[in-house]
């Protein structure tokens, strides 16, 4: 024991052995850990690829299912839509008939008052038109009568002037003849 270095602890060699053993165990563990890490990484990649393939397959299967569902639903949906459209069409026809009936009843109800109002307004229009036509006819007749009277007066005046001229000539001729007869009588009487 004298060989031992006084500065070194008592169990130094045991500690060195223990450290070497620990180092060896740690090295083995590190190697196993590296192998395990590689295995986990490769398994992880394989799982990721497997998951991705499964997802793609599930998506394809989902699409196929959707297409089959749509193929099955489309005819049924079309039948339902057609049935609903027929039902709506029937309702629309009923509403239309009801509306037409209501309008007919309202027209029957309002027809006398409406007819009376229309006839009164029509009478007013007719009165105005008659008055307008009467005024136009009166103006036209008055103008025509005025022209006829003027024309007749002018003709009468011309005729009267001719007759007056003849009467003047006749009365002058009568006067001359009377004067001659009187002169002849006076001459005959004086002889």
Secondary structure, DSSP 8 states (H G I E B T S, - for coil): -TTS-TTS-TTHHHHHHHHHHHHHHHHHHHHHHHHHHHHHHHHHHHHHHHHHHHHHHHHHHHHHHHHHHHHHHHHHHHHHHHHHHHHHHHHHHHHHHHHHHHHHHHHHHHHHHHHHHHHHHHHHHHHHHHHHHHHHHHHHHHHHHHHHHHHHHHHHHHHHHHHHHHHHHHHHHHHHHHHHHHHHHHHHHH-
